[in-house]
Amino acid sequence: MTELIIFCLAVGVAATVLVRVFMPKGESKEDAIARRLEEEDKASVPMSASAALKAKKGPPDPMRSALKRSVPYLARPVVPTNEAEKTRLKVKLAQAGLRQESAAMIFLASKTALGLIVALVVLLATWGSRQSAKDILTMTIGLGAVAFLVPNYWLSRRISVRALKIKHALSDVLDMMVIMVEAGLGLDAAIQRAGQEMAEAYPELSEEMRVTNTEMNMGLRRAEALANLATRTGVKEVRILVAAIIQAERFGSGVARTLRVQANTLRVKRRQLAEEAAQKVAVKLIFPLVLFIFPALMIVVGGPALMGILESFGKF
């Protein structure tokens, strides 16, 4: 009886969520105003142009529209409550290279959707087993919670990989900026040109530099734009570089000399990291040697001798 009650409750919750997500939403006052303005704009456009635009866009995809409509409802239970958490989430998404306005909502909705789907699948898969209702409920909640946290791990992994790529690209980009600044270009022009030239080799850092250049062109002070660059990348070396550039401008030091010193420091540090990784190879090879290579080598070398010994003892 208890198992039946739990199953009914689970089915009811799942049905409520699905109905709430996919039910047609009523038109609010703002939506009605936007719809009327859109109709007036369409009426002011010639019929041929409107028809051509509609034909170019093609028919709407019902699955895509349903997913787009379900995102706010799925993200609502896990939306951060205060501004500090919202800002922290936006910074993490920016560090992962996700700058779309809907990135935060899609990320939060994926957590809720993945948790609900895994929990429902586990519940349906374990319902016919001989396990108790308590074990089924514990397994369902536990695996659903693990699936709920999977997007967090994916985001952290994406941030780490992107930060490593930016870290490796920084010394080469600084060398190019040193050449440009010493040739007579200003720092803003050097940032813009380096971002364009390194787009194919280092797309992550090139993208960040283009965003920084866009912010400076929009009127943001250079110090603030560079500080935003350090925040978006989340790389320690970028923060040190930005602090050095800001300090050089504040005290009137040469920017080219500051960039050269930073480039040499990063190049030495990258060489030291490569040497450290090379020294770790010998230690890391011990485990595969002991577990896989040595046993196979002993079988190949000592196998025939062992078979000969066994045949010799079998004759007695």
Backbone torsions as a table, in degrees:
resi	resn	phi	psi	omega
1	MET	NA	-41.2	179.2
2	THR	-64.4	-40.9	178.9
3	GLU	-63.2	-38.8	178.7
4	LEU	-64.8	-39.6	179.4
5	ILE	-64.9	-42.8	179.8
6	ILE	-64.2	-41.6	179.4
7	PHE	-63.9	-42.1	179.0
8	CYS	-64.2	-40.8	178.1
9	LEU	-64.1	-42.2	179.7
10	ALA	-63.9	-44.8	178.6
11	VAL	-63.3	-38.9	179.0
12	GLY	-65.3	-41.3	177.9
13	VAL	-64.7	-44.1	179.2
14	ALA	-62.9	-42.3	179.1
15	ALA	-65.3	-38.3	178.5
16	THR	-63.4	-43.6	179.0
17	VAL	-63.1	-45.0	-179.4
18	LEU	-64.2	-41.5	179.4
19	VAL	-66.4	-40.2	-179.7
20	ARG	-67.2	-34.5	-177.5
21	VAL	-75.5	-47.6	-170.3
22	PHE	-98.4	0.5	178.0
23	MET	-72.4	146.3	179.3
24	PRO	-65.1	133.1	-176.3
25	LYS	-87.5	138.0	178.7
26	GLY	-67.8	149.2	-176.4
27	GLU	-81.8	122.7	178.9
28	SER	-83.0	178.6	-179.7
29	LYS	-66.7	-41.6	178.8
30	GLU	-64.8	-40.3	178.9
31	ASP	-65.1	-37.3	179.1
32	ALA	-65.4	-41.9	178.5
33	ILE	-64.0	-43.8	179.0
34	ALA	-63.1	-38.2	180.0
35	ARG	-66.2	-41.0	-179.7
36	ARG	-68.3	-38.1	177.5
37	LEU	-65.1	-38.3	178.3
38	GLU	-66.0	-38.4	177.9
39	GLU	-65.7	-37.8	177.6
40	GLU	-66.8	-38.9	177.6
41	ASP	-64.0	-40.9	178.4
42	LYS	-65.6	-35.1	-179.8
43	ALA	-69.0	-32.2	-180.0
44	SER	-75.8	-19.0	178.7
45	VAL	-83.5	143.1	176.3
46	PRO	-58.3	151.9	-175.4
47	MET	-63.1	-38.5	-177.8
48	SER	-64.5	-43.3	-179.7
49	ALA	-67.3	-41.0	178.5
50	SER	-63.4	-42.0	179.3
51	ALA	-66.3	-38.4	179.0
52	ALA	-66.1	-39.7	178.6
53	LEU	-65.1	-40.5	178.6
54	LYS	-66.9	-40.0	178.4
55	ALA	-67.3	-32.5	178.9
56	LYS	-69.3	-40.8	179.7
57	LYS	-69.6	-32.8	179.3
58	GLY	83.3	174.0	-179.1
59	PRO	-70.4	147.1	-179.6
60	PRO	-68.4	143.2	178.8
61	ASP	-85.3	118.1	-177.4
62	PRO	-64.8	-36.5	179.0
63	MET	-66.1	-41.9	179.6
64	ARG	-65.2	-42.7	179.0
65	SER	-66.6	-36.4	177.7
66	ALA	-65.9	-41.5	177.9
67	LEU	-65.7	-41.0	179.3
68	LYS	-64.5	-35.8	179.0
69	ARG	-72.9	-28.6	-177.2
70	SER	-82.8	-16.4	-175.6
71	VAL	-60.9	-48.0	179.9
72	PRO	-61.4	-36.3	-179.7
73	TYR	-70.5	-39.0	179.2
74	LEU	-71.1	-32.4	-178.7
75	ALA	-82.4	-18.1	-174.6
76	ARG	-59.8	-40.7	-178.1
77	PRO	-67.4	-21.8	-175.0
78	VAL	-117.2	15.8	177.6
79	VAL	-68.7	132.0	178.6
80	PRO	-57.9	144.8	-175.5
81	THR	-87.1	-34.1	-178.5
82	ASN	-110.8	167.0	-176.3
83	GLU	-70.7	-29.9	-179.7
84	ALA	-63.6	-43.3	178.6
85	GLU	-67.9	-37.8	177.2
86	LYS	-63.2	-43.1	178.5
87	THR	-64.7	-39.8	179.0
88	ARG	-63.5	-40.1	177.9
89	LEU	-65.9	-41.0	178.5
90	LYS	-64.3	-38.2	178.8
91	VAL	-65.6	-41.9	178.5
92	LYS	-64.0	-41.9	178.3
93	LEU	-65.9	-37.2	177.1
94	ALA	-66.7	-38.5	177.1
95	GLN	-65.9	-25.8	176.2
96	ALA	-86.1	-2.5	-179.9
97	GLY	87.0	14.8	-179.5
98	LEU	-105.2	100.6	-175.0
99	ARG	-111.5	4.0	-180.0
100	GLN	-66.3	152.2	-179.9
101	GLU	-64.6	-31.8	-178.5
102	SER	-91.0	7.3	-176.0
103	ALA	-64.5	-41.6	-178.7
104	ALA	-65.5	-43.9	-179.7
105	MET	-65.5	-41.3	179.6
106	ILE	-65.8	-40.6	179.4
107	PHE	-63.4	-46.6	179.2
108	LEU	-65.9	-38.8	178.9
109	ALA	-66.2	-35.1	178.3
110	SER	-65.1	-35.2	177.2
111	LYS	-63.3	-48.4	-179.7
112	THR	-65.0	-45.1	-177.9
113	ALA	-63.8	-43.4	-178.9
114	LEU	-66.0	-40.4	177.6
115	GLY	-63.8	-43.8	-179.9
116	LEU	-67.3	-41.5	-178.2
117	ILE	-65.0	-46.6	-179.4
118	VAL	-65.4	-41.7	178.8
119	ALA	-62.5	-41.8	179.6
120	LEU	-67.4	-40.8	179.0
121	VAL	-64.3	-43.4	179.2
122	VAL	-64.6	-39.8	179.2
123	LEU	-63.9	-44.5	180.0
124	LEU	-69.2	-33.1	-178.7
125	ALA	-74.5	-33.4	-177.6
126	THR	-96.4	-0.3	-175.5
127	TRP	-68.7	-38.1	-177.8
128	GLY	-82.6	-0.8	-179.6
129	SER	-79.2	175.9	-179.0
130	ARG	-90.8	10.0	180.0
131	GLN	-73.7	157.8	-179.7
132	SER	-75.0	164.3	-179.5
133	ALA	-64.6	-32.5	179.1
134	LYS	-66.7	-42.9	178.9
135	ASP	-65.9	-40.6	178.8
136	ILE	-62.6	-44.2	-179.4
137	LEU	-66.2	-40.0	179.1
138	THR	-64.8	-43.2	179.6
139	MET	-65.8	-39.8	-179.6
140	THR	-64.3	-47.8	-179.2
141	ILE	-66.9	-41.0	-178.2
142	GLY	-64.4	-49.5	179.6
143	LEU	-68.4	-33.2	175.0
144	GLY	-64.8	-39.2	177.3
145	ALA	-66.5	-39.2	177.3
146	VAL	-62.9	-44.5	177.8
147	ALA	-64.5	-32.2	177.6
148	PHE	-64.4	-31.6	-177.9
149	LEU	-90.4	-7.4	-179.4
150	VAL	-60.2	-43.7	177.4
151	PRO	-59.5	-30.7	176.1
152	ASN	-64.3	-42.4	177.8
153	TYR	-65.2	-41.2	178.2
154	TRP	-61.1	-41.5	-179.7
155	LEU	-67.1	-42.5	178.6
156	SER	-63.4	-41.0	178.7
157	ARG	-64.3	-41.8	179.4
158	ARG	-64.5	-39.7	177.7
159	ILE	-63.8	-43.0	-179.0
160	SER	-64.3	-44.9	-179.4
161	VAL	-64.1	-42.8	-179.1
162	ARG	-67.6	-39.8	178.4
163	ALA	-64.5	-37.0	178.1
164	LEU	-65.8	-40.2	178.0
165	LYS	-64.4	-41.8	178.7
166	ILE	-65.5	-39.3	179.5
167	LYS	-63.5	-41.6	179.0
168	HIS	-69.9	-29.1	-176.7
169	ALA	-85.8	-13.4	-169.6
170	LEU	-66.8	-40.5	-177.1
171	SER	-65.7	-42.0	179.1
172	ASP	-65.7	-40.3	178.7
173	VAL	-66.1	-37.7	178.1
174	LEU	-65.9	-38.2	176.6
175	ASP	-59.7	-42.6	178.4
176	MET	-66.3	-39.4	178.5
177	MET	-66.2	-35.6	176.9
178	VAL	-61.5	-44.7	179.2
179	ILE	-62.1	-41.7	-178.3
180	MET	-68.3	-42.8	-179.4
181	VAL	-67.5	-40.2	178.0
182	GLU	-69.6	-23.0	176.7
183	ALA	-79.9	-7.4	175.9
184	GLY	118.5	-5.3	178.8
185	LEU	-76.0	150.8	173.0
186	GLY	-76.5	168.8	-177.5
187	LEU	-64.7	-39.4	179.1
188	ASP	-63.4	-44.7	178.9
189	ALA	-66.9	-34.5	178.3
190	ALA	-66.8	-39.8	177.7
191	ILE	-63.9	-44.2	179.6
192	GLN	-63.7	-45.4	-177.3
193	ARG	-69.3	-40.0	178.0
194	ALA	-64.6	-38.5	176.9
195	GLY	-63.6	-35.1	178.6
196	GLN	-74.4	-41.4	-175.5
197	GLU	-71.9	-30.7	-175.8
198	MET	-97.3	16.9	-176.3
199	ALA	-65.0	-36.5	-178.0
200	GLU	-83.6	-39.4	-176.9
201	ALA	-76.2	-44.2	-177.3
202	TYR	-132.1	80.5	-174.7
203	PRO	-66.9	-31.6	-177.3
204	GLU	-65.8	-53.1	179.8
205	LEU	-67.7	-34.8	176.8
206	SER	-61.7	-40.7	178.5
207	GLU	-64.0	-42.2	179.5
208	GLU	-64.9	-38.7	179.2
209	MET	-68.9	-35.7	176.6
210	ARG	-67.2	-37.9	176.0
211	VAL	-63.7	-41.8	177.5
212	THR	-61.8	-42.8	178.3
213	ASN	-64.5	-37.8	177.0
214	THR	-64.4	-41.3	177.7
215	GLU	-62.9	-40.2	178.2
216	MET	-67.8	-36.0	177.0
217	ASN	-67.7	-26.7	179.1
218	MET	-82.0	0.5	175.7
219	GLY	108.2	-1.0	179.3
220	LEU	-74.5	140.7	179.2
221	ARG	-63.2	150.8	-175.9
222	ARG	-61.2	-40.1	-179.7
223	ALA	-62.7	-41.4	179.5
224	GLU	-68.9	-39.8	179.0
225	ALA	-64.9	-40.5	177.7
226	LEU	-68.4	-36.3	176.3
227	ALA	-64.4	-38.0	175.7
228	ASN	-65.2	-35.2	176.1
229	LEU	-61.5	-44.6	178.2
230	ALA	-64.2	-37.1	179.6
231	THR	-69.9	-40.6	-178.4
232	ARG	-68.0	-36.8	-178.6
233	THR	-79.2	-39.7	-177.8
234	GLY	70.9	21.7	-178.6
235	VAL	-102.3	134.3	-177.6
236	LYS	-63.3	-41.5	-179.2
237	GLU	-63.7	-35.1	177.6
238	VAL	-68.0	-39.3	177.5
239	ARG	-63.4	-40.7	178.0
240	ILE	-64.4	-42.6	178.9
241	LEU	-62.2	-44.7	-179.7
242	VAL	-63.5	-42.6	178.6
243	ALA	-63.1	-38.7	179.3
244	ALA	-67.0	-41.1	179.6
245	ILE	-65.6	-44.1	179.8
246	ILE	-63.2	-41.0	178.7
247	GLN	-66.9	-38.8	178.6
248	ALA	-64.3	-41.0	178.0
249	GLU	-68.9	-34.9	-178.1
250	ARG	-69.2	-38.3	-176.8
251	PHE	-99.4	2.1	175.7
252	GLY	80.2	20.0	178.4
253	SER	-78.1	167.0	-180.0
254	GLY	-74.5	126.9	-179.3
255	VAL	-70.0	-35.9	-178.9
256	ALA	-63.9	-42.2	178.9
257	ARG	-66.3	-37.3	177.7
258	THR	-64.0	-43.7	178.6
259	LEU	-64.4	-38.6	-180.0
260	ARG	-65.5	-43.0	178.6
261	VAL	-62.7	-43.3	179.1
262	GLN	-65.4	-38.8	179.1
263	ALA	-65.3	-42.7	177.5
264	ASN	-64.0	-39.3	178.9
265	THR	-64.5	-43.4	179.3
266	LEU	-67.4	-36.2	178.7
267	ARG	-66.1	-41.5	177.2
268	VAL	-65.4	-40.6	-179.7
269	LYS	-66.7	-37.9	178.3
270	ARG	-67.3	-37.0	176.8
271	ARG	-67.0	-37.9	177.9
272	GLN	-66.6	-38.5	176.8
273	LEU	-65.1	-38.0	177.3
274	ALA	-65.5	-40.9	177.2
275	GLU	-65.2	-39.1	177.5
276	GLU	-63.2	-43.3	177.7
277	ALA	-63.8	-35.9	178.2
278	ALA	-67.6	-36.3	178.3
279	GLN	-69.2	-26.6	179.9
280	LYS	-78.9	-14.4	-176.8
281	VAL	-62.5	-42.4	-178.3
282	ALA	-61.8	-39.0	179.1
283	VAL	-70.2	-39.6	-179.0
284	LYS	-70.3	-23.4	179.9
285	LEU	-78.7	-12.8	-177.9
286	ILE	-62.5	-45.5	-174.8
287	PHE	-66.1	-48.1	175.6
288	PRO	-65.3	-31.5	177.1
289	LEU	-64.4	-46.1	-177.4
290	VAL	-70.9	-38.3	-173.4
291	LEU	-84.7	-31.2	-171.3
292	PHE	-121.1	-47.7	-171.7
293	ILE	-79.0	-46.4	-178.8
294	PHE	-61.8	-44.4	177.3
295	PRO	-61.3	-42.8	177.7
296	ALA	-64.1	-38.8	178.4
297	LEU	-65.1	-39.9	178.8
298	MET	-66.3	-36.6	178.4
299	ILE	-67.0	-42.0	-179.0
300	VAL	-68.3	-41.9	-175.5
301	VAL	-80.4	-46.1	-174.5
302	GLY	-93.4	-9.0	-178.8
303	GLY	-62.5	-52.1	178.7
304	PRO	-60.7	-39.5	178.4
305	ALA	-64.3	-40.8	178.9
306	LEU	-65.1	-40.5	177.7
307	MET	-64.8	-37.5	176.4
308	GLY	-64.4	-40.8	178.2
309	ILE	-63.2	-43.1	179.6
310	LEU	-64.3	-39.4	176.5
311	GLU	-65.7	-37.0	178.7
312	SER	-65.4	-42.0	177.9
313	PHE	-70.2	-26.7	-179.4
314	GLY	-72.4	-17.9	-179.9
315	LYS	-77.5	-20.2	-178.1
316	PHE	-83.1	NA	NA
